[in-house]
Amino acid sequence: MPKTLPMPELAPSVTPRVYTNIFDLSPEIPLRDKWETVVFRCHGTFDKFLGGPGIDVDQFLNLMPGDVIINSIPPASLMGHKPPTPPGWPNITPATSMPYPPPITPPGVTPTPFSYPAPATLAP
């Protein structure tokens, strides 16, 4: 039977991820201008690589069989400052003239008045 290794939990978590190594390949530039790549190693640890726009991070990863790139995040400086404006909703005309919700009484039947708090039912 093959040996199974623990896989990382990809769902968001309150517990912060612990990195065994953090490699800053461009220490001269600010963090907001660096790519971030996280690698899950086959022995169960995480490594983080930070690199500027001129750095080919792939040559520094040194992936071994079983290693997985968890994510690669672009620099914050490329992401913009505010979310895009959502497109407007199209005007939709109803397909029928039937009101929604449909009336309680069937068409052609005259409703009988009742006093409050009697329930509105079809039976007298």
C-alpha positions as CSV (number, residue, x, y, z in Angstrom):
1,M,0.0,0.0,0.0
2,P,1.5,3.4,-1.0
3,K,2.3,5.8,1.8
4,T,-0.1,8.8,1.9
5,L,1.2,12.2,2.8
6,P,-0.9,15.0,4.4
7,M,-2.3,17.5,2.0
8,P,-2.8,21.1,2.9
9,E,-6.2,22.4,3.9
10,L,-7.2,24.7,1.0
11,A,-10.2,26.2,2.8
12,P,-9.8,29.5,4.6
13,S,-8.8,29.1,8.3
14,V,-8.6,31.3,11.4
15,T,-5.3,29.6,12.2
16,P,-2.4,31.4,10.5
17,R,-0.2,29.2,8.2
18,V,3.3,28.6,9.6
19,Y,6.1,28.9,7.1
20,T,9.3,26.9,7.5
21,N,11.2,29.2,5.2
22,I,10.4,32.7,3.7
23,F,12.7,33.5,0.8
24,D,12.7,37.2,-0.2
25,L,14.3,37.3,-3.6
26,S,14.0,41.0,-4.0
27,P,14.8,42.7,-0.6
28,E,15.3,46.1,-2.2
29,I,11.7,46.7,-3.3
30,P,8.6,47.1,-1.1
31,L,6.3,44.2,-0.3
32,R,3.4,45.6,-2.2
33,D,5.5,45.2,-5.4
34,K,6.4,41.5,-4.9
35,W,4.7,38.3,-6.2
36,E,4.0,35.7,-3.4
37,T,4.3,32.0,-4.1
38,V,3.5,29.4,-1.5
39,V,4.8,25.8,-1.8
40,F,3.6,22.8,0.2
41,R,6.6,20.4,0.6
42,C,6.1,16.7,0.5
43,H,7.3,16.4,4.1
44,G,4.5,18.6,5.4
45,T,6.0,22.1,5.6
46,F,5.2,25.3,3.8
47,D,7.7,27.7,2.1
48,K,7.0,31.2,0.9
49,F,8.8,32.9,-2.0
50,L,8.6,36.7,-2.5
51,G,10.0,38.1,-5.8
52,G,9.9,41.3,-7.7
53,P,8.8,41.8,-11.4
54,G,12.3,40.9,-12.8
55,I,12.7,37.6,-10.8
56,D,11.8,34.2,-12.3
57,V,10.5,32.5,-9.1
58,D,10.2,29.1,-10.8
59,Q,13.9,28.6,-10.9
60,F,14.2,29.1,-7.1
61,L,11.3,26.8,-6.1
62,N,13.4,23.5,-6.4
63,L,10.3,21.4,-6.5
64,M,10.7,17.7,-5.6
65,P,8.3,14.9,-6.4
66,G,5.2,15.4,-4.2
67,D,5.7,19.2,-3.7
68,V,2.7,21.3,-4.6
69,I,2.4,25.0,-5.4
70,I,-0.5,26.1,-3.3
71,N,-0.9,29.6,-4.6
72,S,0.7,32.4,-6.5
73,I,-0.5,35.9,-5.7
74,P,0.3,39.0,-7.8
75,P,1.6,42.1,-6.2
76,A,-0.8,44.4,-4.5
77,S,0.4,47.3,-6.7
78,L,-1.1,45.5,-9.7
79,M,-4.5,44.8,-8.1
80,G,-5.8,48.4,-8.2
81,H,-7.2,50.5,-5.4
82,K,-10.9,49.8,-5.4
83,P,-13.2,47.1,-6.8
84,P,-14.6,47.5,-10.3
85,T,-18.0,49.0,-10.8
86,P,-20.6,46.3,-11.3
87,P,-22.6,46.3,-14.5
88,G,-26.1,47.7,-14.4
89,W,-29.0,45.3,-14.2
90,P,-31.0,44.9,-17.4
91,N,-34.6,45.9,-17.5
92,I,-36.7,42.8,-17.6
93,T,-40.4,42.9,-18.6
94,P,-42.6,40.2,-17.1
95,A,-43.5,37.4,-19.4
96,T,-47.2,37.3,-18.3
97,S,-49.7,39.7,-16.9
98,M,-50.4,37.4,-14.0
99,P,-49.6,39.2,-10.8
100,Y,-47.2,37.6,-8.4
101,P,-48.0,36.1,-6.0
102,P,-51.2,34.8,-7.5
103,P,-54.4,35.8,-5.8
104,I,-55.8,33.6,-3.1
105,T,-59.3,33.3,-4.5
106,P,-59.8,31.7,-8.0
107,P,-60.9,34.0,-10.8
108,G,-64.7,34.5,-11.0
109,V,-65.2,33.9,-7.3
110,T,-66.2,36.9,-5.2
111,P,-64.4,36.9,-1.9
112,T,-66.6,37.2,1.2
113,P,-65.6,39.8,3.8
114,F,-64.4,38.5,7.1
115,S,-63.4,40.2,10.3
116,Y,-59.8,40.4,11.5
117,P,-58.0,38.1,12.6
118,A,-59.8,35.4,10.7
119,P,-57.4,33.6,8.3
120,A,-57.8,34.0,4.5
121,T,-58.8,30.6,3.2
122,L,-60.7,29.3,0.3
123,A,-63.3,27.5,2.5
124,P,-66.1,29.5,4.0
